[in-house]
């Protein structure tokens, strides 16, 4: 006896096994791309992964089943085109930490000079809270609005208490990415809550944000993917012996004062930090006041936005005046005709 629904055309609807295969291929391709970005294994699985096909009730009609399949295909295509180019960053500004990282980097380079190509540059040290895709200026402005809306959520999570991040020890992701570890403690829960609030806030704005792995806060100091030349030379793993003396090293504490919306692709600032579109100040403002460079950057953006709005308004007004049947154009034509007649009379 043939079960209801068994006659569904295979050309119209994909099989579950085919769906799972495509999902795995997509995730693998995404991983290859993400490893070259300024974060490593920052996780985002819950909202980025493609959900499983729901079990079709045997009594569900062929039309409903195919509609479900079509929706899943659309979600696949949307995620397939998703390649993050912006991220939320907590900059590491404590000189004790940055000095310790430079000592670590130099110690590794002394043992293998080739690895100098894999080191993160000065001024770029940070923790990534969230990655996202912003395709144009409008998206960036929406991202800035989302960042501003995030601030009260962060303040609610912290309840007026400072968020202090202690860094201790060194580890790697698959011997490919070297990072300084965040010590265990309540601060990790607070950081996870902030990251979750950020993802929710940006996604509610319609922004594609997140990744497909569990968020693990870390401070990257080297990545082999930074230099394809190393792979060609046979350097395919970070030898744990290179950093064994720093396994238990205490690098210092960073008090979070700022969260930045940064570009992965735009030219970095003169101090080595990523191009920053906007920032929110967290906690004690005395320790987190924006510097002169940041004030100039924010002022420049305000001016650019004002100019863009003025140009847009001018274009809209011009187009409106040039529309057929516009009273002003009729008056202009009458004035021109009257002027011509007067000239003929004078002749």
C-alpha positions in Angstrom: 0.0 0.0 0.0 1.4 3.4 -1.0 1.6 5.9 1.8 0.1 9.4 1.4 2.7 11.8 0.2 4.8 9.0 -1.4 4.0 10.4 -4.8 5.8 13.7 -4.3 7.9 14.5 -7.4 11.6 14.2 -6.5 12.4 17.0 -9.0 10.2 19.4 -7.1 11.4 18.7 -3.6 14.9 17.9 -2.4 15.6 14.8 -0.3 16.6 15.2 3.4 20.0 13.5 2.7 20.7 16.0 -0.1 19.8 18.8 2.2 22.2 17.6 4.8 25.0 17.2 2.3 24.6 20.8 1.0 24.4 22.1 4.6 27.7 20.4 5.4 29.4 21.7 2.2 28.2 25.2 3.0 29.5 25.2 6.5 32.9 23.9 5.3 33.1 26.7 2.7 32.2 29.3 5.3 34.8 28.0 7.7 37.5 28.4 5.0 36.5 32.0 4.5 36.2 32.9 8.1 39.7 31.7 9.1 41.2 34.6 7.0 39.2 37.3 8.8 40.3 39.2 12.0 38.6 36.7 14.3 39.0 33.0 14.7 36.3 30.5 15.7 34.0 33.1 17.1 30.8 31.2 17.2 27.4 31.8 15.9 25.7 28.5 15.3 22.2 29.0 16.6 21.0 31.6 14.1 23.4 31.0 11.3 22.9 27.2 10.9 20.3 25.9 8.5 17.6 24.3 10.4 16.6 20.6 9.7 13.6 19.9 7.5 10.6 19.3 9.8 9.1 15.8 9.7 6.3 15.8 7.2 3.1 14.6 8.6 1.8 11.7 6.4 -1.5 13.5 6.0 0.1 16.8 4.9 -0.6 17.7 1.3 2.0 17.7 -1.5 1.6 21.4 -1.9 2.4 22.2 1.8 5.4 19.9 1.8 6.9 21.5 -1.4 6.3 25.0 0.1 8.3 24.0 3.2 11.1 22.7 0.9 11.1 26.0 -1.1 11.4 28.1 2.1 14.4 26.0 3.2 16.1 26.5 -0.2 15.6 30.3 0.1 17.2 30.2 3.6 20.1 28.2 2.2 20.7 30.7 -0.6 20.6 33.6 1.8 23.1 32.0 4.1 25.3 30.9 1.2 25.8 34.5 0.2 26.6 35.5 3.8 30.2 36.6 4.2 31.0 38.8 7.3 32.8 42.0 6.6 32.2 43.9 9.9 32.5 43.0 13.5 31.9 44.2 17.1 35.3 44.6 18.9 36.4 45.1 22.4 39.8 46.8 22.0 42.7 45.7 24.2 44.3 48.9 25.5 46.1 47.7 28.7 49.8 48.2 27.9 50.7 45.4 30.3 48.8 43.0 28.2 50.0 44.3 24.8 53.6 44.3 26.1 53.2 40.7 27.3 51.9 39.6 23.9 54.8 41.3 22.1 57.2 39.4 24.3 55.3 36.2 23.5 55.5 36.9 19.8 59.2 37.7 19.8 59.9 34.5 21.8 58.2 32.5 19.1 59.9 34.4 16.2 63.3 33.8 17.8 62.6 30.1 17.5 61.2 30.3 14.0 61.7 33.6 12.1 59.3 32.5 9.4 56.4 32.9 11.8 56.9 36.7 11.9 54.5 36.7 8.9 51.8 35.1 11.0 51.8 37.6 13.9 48.9 40.0 14.6 50.1 43.6 14.2 50.5 46.1 17.0 47.3 48.0 17.9 45.0 45.4 16.4 44.6 43.3 19.6 40.9 42.8 20.4 38.1 40.4 21.4 35.4 39.9 18.8 31.8 39.9 20.1 29.9 39.5 16.9 30.5 39.3 13.1 28.1 40.6 10.5 27.6 41.5 6.9 27.0 45.2 6.0 26.9 45.6 2.2 26.5 49.4 1.8 26.4 52.7 3.6 22.7 52.2 4.5 23.6 48.9 6.2 26.4 50.6 8.0 24.1 53.3 9.3 21.6 50.6 10.5 24.6 48.8 12.2 25.5 52.1 14.0 21.9 52.4 15.2 21.9 48.8 16.4 25.1 49.5 18.3 23.6 52.5 20.0 20.5 50.4 20.9 22.8 47.8 22.4 24.2 50.1 25.1 21.2 50.0 27.5 21.2 46.2 27.3 24.9 46.1 28.2 24.3 48.5 31.1 21.5 46.3 32.4 23.7 43.2 32.2 26.6 44.9 34.1 24.4 46.6 36.7 26.9 49.4 37.2 29.8 47.0 37.8 33.0 47.2 35.8 33.6 44.3 33.4 37.2 43.2 34.0 38.8 40.6 31.7 41.8 38.7 33.1 44.1 37.0 30.5 46.1 34.0 31.4 47.8 31.3 29.4 48.1 30.5 25.7 46.3 28.0 23.5 45.5 27.4 19.8 42.5 26.5 17.6 43.6 23.4 15.8 47.3 24.5 15.9 46.3 27.1 13.3 45.4 30.1 15.4 47.3 31.2 18.5 45.5 33.1 21.2 45.8 34.3 24.7 43.2 32.7 26.9 40.6 34.4 29.0 40.8 33.2 32.6 37.7 31.5 34.1 35.2 33.5 36.2 31.9 35.3 36.3 33.2 37.8 33.7 32.8 35.1 31.0 29.0 34.8 31.7 28.7 38.6 31.5 30.6 38.6 28.2 28.4 35.8 26.8 25.3 37.7 27.8 26.5 40.8 26.0 27.4 38.8 22.9 24.0 37.3 22.9 22.3 40.7 23.3 24.4 42.0 20.5 23.4 39.2 18.1 19.7 39.6 19.0 19.8 43.4 18.6 21.5 43.4 15.2 19.4 40.5 13.8 16.2 42.3 14.9 17.4 45.2 12.6 17.5 42.8 9.7 21.3 42.5 9.7 22.8 39.1 8.9 25.0 38.5 12.0 26.5 35.5 13.7 28.5 32.4 12.8 28.0 28.7 13.1 30.1 27.8 16.1 29.8 28.3 19.9 31.2 31.8 20.9 34.5 31.4 22.7 36.0 34.8 23.6 39.8 34.9 23.0 42.6 37.3 22.1 44.3 36.3 18.9 48.1 37.0 18.5 48.9 34.9 15.5 47.3 33.0 12.5 49.0 30.8 10.0 46.4 31.8 7.4 47.8 35.4 7.4 50.6 34.1 5.1 49.9 31.5 2.4 53.7 31.6 1.9 54.1 29.7 5.2 52.0 26.8 3.8 54.1 26.7 0.7 57.2 26.4 3.0 55.7 23.5 4.8 54.7 25.4 8.0 51.2 24.0 8.5 50.9 23.9 12.3 51.9 25.9 15.4 54.3 23.8 17.4 53.1 23.9 21.1 56.8 23.9 22.2 57.1 27.4 20.7 54.9 28.9 23.5 55.2 26.3 26.3 56.9 28.8 28.6 53.7 31.0 28.4 51.2 28.3 29.2 50.5 29.7 32.6 51.6 33.2 32.1 49.4 36.0 33.5 49.2 38.8 30.9 47.1 41.2 32.9 43.5 42.5 33.1 41.5 44.6 30.7 38.7 46.7 32.0 36.1 47.0 29.2 35.4 50.7 28.4 34.3 50.5 24.8 32.7 48.4 22.1 33.5 49.3 18.5 31.8 48.6 15.1 34.8 47.8 12.9 35.4 47.0 9.3 37.4 43.9 8.4 38.3 45.2 4.9 38.8 49.0 5.1 42.2 50.5 5.7 43.4 50.3 9.3 44.1 53.4 11.3 47.6 54.8 11.8 47.8 53.1 15.2 47.2 49.7 13.7 43.6 49.3 14.9 40.8 48.5 12.5 38.7 51.1 10.8 36.0 52.1 13.3 32.5 53.3 12.2 31.1 54.0 15.6 31.6 53.2 19.3 29.7 53.0 22.6 31.3 53.8 26.0 30.9 51.1 28.7 31.3 51.6 32.4 33.5 54.3 33.9 33.6 57.1 31.4 36.7 58.6 32.9 38.7 55.6 31.7 36.9 55.3 28.4 36.6 58.8 27.0 37.2 58.7 23.2 40.5 60.0 22.1 41.1 62.9 19.6 41.3 60.5 16.6 37.9 58.9 17.5 36.3 62.3 18.0 37.5 63.4 14.5 36.2 60.2 13.0 32.8 60.6 14.6 32.6 64.2 13.6 33.6 63.3 10.0 30.8 60.7 9.8 28.2 63.2 11.1 29.3 65.7 8.4 29.2 63.1 5.7 25.7 62.0 6.7 24.5 65.6 6.7 25.9 66.2 3.2 24.4 63.0 1.9 21.0 63.9 3.2 21.2 67.5 1.8 22.2 66.1 -1.7 19.4 63.5 -1.5 16.9 66.3 -0.6 18.1 68.5 -3.4 17.8 65.7 -6.0 14.3 64.9 -4.8 13.2 68.5 -5.1 14.8 68.9 -8.5 13.0 65.7 -9.8 9.8 67.0 -8.4 10.0 70.3 -10.2 10.8 68.6 -13.5 7.8 66.3 -13.4 5.3 66.8 -16.3 2.3 69.0 -15.4 4.2 70.9 -12.7 2.7 74.3 -12.3 6.1 76.0 -12.1 7.2 74.6 -15.5 3.9 75.9 -17.0 4.5 79.4 -15.6 8.0 79.3 -17.0 6.8 78.4 -20.5 4.2 81.2 -20.3 6.8 83.7 -19.2 9.1 82.7 -22.1 6.2 83.0 -24.6 5.2 86.4 -23.3 8.8 87.6 -23.5 9.1 86.5 -27.1 5.9 88.3 -28.0 7.2 91.5 -26.4 10.4 91.3 -28.3 8.4 90.9 -31.6 6.3 93.9 -30.8 9.3 96.0 -30.2 10.7 95.0 -33.5 
